[in-house]
Amino acid sequence: MMTKATRPPKQESVYREIRARIQRGTYGPGYRLVIDQLARDFAMSAIPVREAVRRLEAERLVAHTPHVGFQVVAQDPRATADTIELLAVLEGYAARVAAPGHTPETLGELRTLLRAMASRVEAGDPLGYGVLDRQFHEALVAPGGNSYVKHLIADGRDRLETLEGSLFTRIPERIRPSLQEHYQLVESLAEHGPPAIFEQMVRSHVLATLAALGFWQEGAAAH
């Protein structure tokens, strides 16, 4: 099975570019992705282009219709809320499992990330903050032993980036509260608080993004 690390560079580059064009709206809903034309546009063979489009189909950004071909699909806004809600559950669980495994060294790594994130806030760089935010969440659950849950979390984060790009460029008002919540999470770890309480803190932190996106009432009602 081909992993992200072993995917051919050409396939990865064309996949990322087509996905970015879909996110920007360059390729809007209904846009036909003609493999041969894309291959000419990207100056490469059809094989990596076809594989890239198949990946986008698996992510439900693209659909194949007989006698029509591949087309960009209209995204359901609820897909973003569903993904965040699932991440809240998975990351909360993973954080609870990981909490007892944190050491002074791992707490130091988290604090280093917090300093870097604070610098991105002061620089007014939501894109850079978003990159570090994902690294922080990965470090938060790293000591946990359930690799399958971590894999599901990574898939969820990838899907969220596919659907929304960088969330913090869309909701910059969420950045400072998010950073403050990160500080609280690290302090809770340092104080060896109850893992169950920590799990709830992480869930609430992730779900707060729904409020910033305007999904909170709908999401709360659905659950």
C-alpha positions in Angstrom: 0.0 0.0 0.0 1.4 3.4 -1.0 1.7 5.9 1.8 2.0 9.6 1.7 5.8 9.3 2.1 6.2 7.0 -0.9 3.8 8.7 -3.3 5.6 9.8 -6.5 6.5 13.5 -6.3 4.7 14.3 -9.6 1.5 12.8 -8.3 1.8 14.6 -5.0 2.5 18.0 -6.7 -0.4 17.8 -9.1 -2.7 16.6 -6.4 -1.9 19.5 -4.2 -2.3 22.0 -7.0 -5.6 20.7 -8.2 -6.9 20.6 -4.6 -5.7 24.2 -4.1 -7.5 25.3 -7.2 -10.7 23.6 -6.0 -10.3 25.3 -2.6 -9.7 28.7 -4.2 -12.7 28.3 -6.5 -10.7 28.3 -9.7 -12.2 24.9 -10.4 -15.8 25.5 -9.2 -18.6 23.0 -8.7 -19.3 21.2 -11.9 -15.9 21.9 -13.5 -14.8 19.0 -15.6 -11.3 17.7 -14.9 -10.2 16.3 -18.2 -7.2 14.1 -17.6 -5.5 14.6 -20.9 -6.0 18.4 -20.7 -4.6 18.6 -17.2 -1.6 16.5 -18.2 -0.8 19.0 -20.9 -1.4 21.9 -18.5 1.0 20.3 -16.0 3.5 19.1 -18.7 3.4 15.5 -17.5 2.0 12.2 -18.4 -1.6 11.3 -17.7 -0.8 8.6 -15.1 0.1 10.9 -12.2 -2.7 13.2 -13.1 -5.2 10.4 -13.1 -4.0 9.1 -9.7 -4.2 12.6 -8.2 -7.8 13.0 -9.4 -8.6 9.6 -8.0 -7.3 10.7 -4.6 -9.5 13.8 -4.8 -12.4 11.5 -5.7 -11.7 9.4 -2.6 -11.9 12.7 -0.6 -15.2 13.4 -2.2 -14.0 16.6 -3.8 -14.4 15.1 -7.2 -17.0 12.7 -8.6 -17.0 10.5 -11.7 -20.1 10.3 -13.9 -20.4 7.9 -16.8 -20.2 9.5 -20.2 -19.2 12.8 -18.5 -16.0 12.1 -16.6 -14.6 13.7 -13.5 -16.3 16.8 -12.1 -15.7 19.0 -9.1 -18.6 18.5 -6.6 -20.4 21.1 -4.6 -19.3 20.9 -0.9 -21.8 20.4 1.8 -21.0 22.9 4.6 -22.1 20.3 7.1 -19.0 18.2 6.1 -16.8 20.7 7.9 -18.9 20.5 11.1 -19.0 16.7 10.9 -15.2 16.5 10.6 -14.6 18.9 13.5 -17.0 17.0 15.7 -15.3 13.7 15.0 -11.9 15.3 15.7 -13.2 16.5 19.0 -14.0 13.0 20.1 -10.9 11.4 18.7 -8.5 14.0 19.9 -10.1 14.2 23.3 -9.7 10.4 23.7 -6.2 10.4 22.4 -5.2 13.3 24.7 -6.6 11.5 27.8 -4.6 8.3 26.9 -1.5 10.4 26.2 -1.7 12.6 29.3 0.1 10.2 31.8 2.9 9.7 29.3 4.0 13.4 29.1 7.4 14.2 30.6 9.2 17.4 31.3 10.8 17.0 27.9 7.5 16.7 26.0 6.0 19.6 28.0 9.1 21.6 27.0 8.4 20.8 23.4 4.8 22.0 23.8 5.9 25.2 25.4 8.4 25.8 22.6 5.5 25.5 20.1 3.4 27.9 22.2 6.2 30.5 22.0 6.4 30.0 18.2 2.6 30.3 17.9 2.5 33.5 20.0 5.1 35.0 17.6 2.8 34.2 14.7 -0.1 35.9 16.5 2.0 39.0 17.0 3.1 38.9 13.4 -0.5 38.7 12.1 0.3 35.4 10.4 -2.8 33.1 10.5 -1.4 30.7 8.0 1.7 30.2 10.0 -0.3 29.9 13.2 -2.4 27.2 11.6 0.6 25.1 10.7 1.9 25.3 14.2 -1.6 24.6 15.6 -1.6 21.2 13.9 1.9 20.5 15.2 0.8 21.3 18.7 -2.2 19.0 18.5 0.0 16.2 17.2 2.5 16.7 20.1 -0.4 16.8 22.6 -1.4 13.2 21.7 2.1 11.9 20.8 2.8 9.9 24.0 -0.4 7.9 23.5 0.0 4.3 22.2 -3.0 3.9 19.9 -1.5 4.4 16.5 -4.8 3.7 14.7 -6.5 6.6 16.5 -3.6 8.8 15.6 -4.0 7.7 11.9 -7.7 8.6 12.1 -6.9 12.0 13.6 -4.4 12.7 10.8 -6.9 11.7 8.2 -9.5 14.0 9.8 -7.0 16.9 9.9 -6.2 16.3 6.2 -9.9 16.3 5.3 -10.5 19.5 7.2 -7.6 21.2 5.3 -9.0 19.8 2.1 -12.5 21.2 2.8 -11.4 24.6 4.3 -7.7 25.2 3.6 -6.3 27.1 6.6 -9.2 27.6 9.0 -7.4 30.4 10.8 -7.3 32.6 7.7 -11.1 32.2 7.6 -11.7 32.8 11.3 -8.7 35.0 12.5 -10.7 36.0 15.5 -10.4 32.5 16.8 -6.6 32.7 17.0 -6.0 34.4 20.3 -8.7 32.4 22.2 -7.2 29.2 20.7 -3.7 30.2 21.9 -5.0 30.9 25.4 -6.7 27.5 25.5 -3.4 25.9 24.4 -1.7 27.5 27.4 -4.4 26.1 29.7 -4.0 22.6 28.3 -0.2 22.6 28.9 -0.7 23.9 32.4 -3.2 21.1 33.1 -0.7 18.5 31.9 2.0 20.1 34.1 -0.3 19.9 37.1 -1.2 16.3 36.4 -4.9 17.0 36.5 -7.4 14.1 36.1 -7.2 12.6 32.5 -10.9 12.6 32.2 -11.1 16.4 32.8 -8.2 16.9 30.3 -10.2 14.9 27.7 -13.1 17.3 28.2 -10.9 20.3 27.9 -9.5 19.1 24.6 -13.0 18.3 23.3 -14.2 21.8 24.2 -11.2 23.4 22.7 -11.7 21.6 19.3 -15.5 22.2 19.4 -15.0 25.9 20.0 -14.0 26.2 16.4 -17.5 25.3 15.4 -18.8 28.4 17.3 -16.3 30.6 15.4 -17.5 29.0 12.1 -21.1 29.5 13.0 -21.9 25.8 13.2 -22.3 25.5 17.0 -26.1 25.6 17.2 -26.5 23.2 14.4 -23.9 20.9 15.7 -25.2 21.0 19.3 -28.7 20.2 18.1 -27.5 17.3 16.0 -25.9 15.6 19.1 
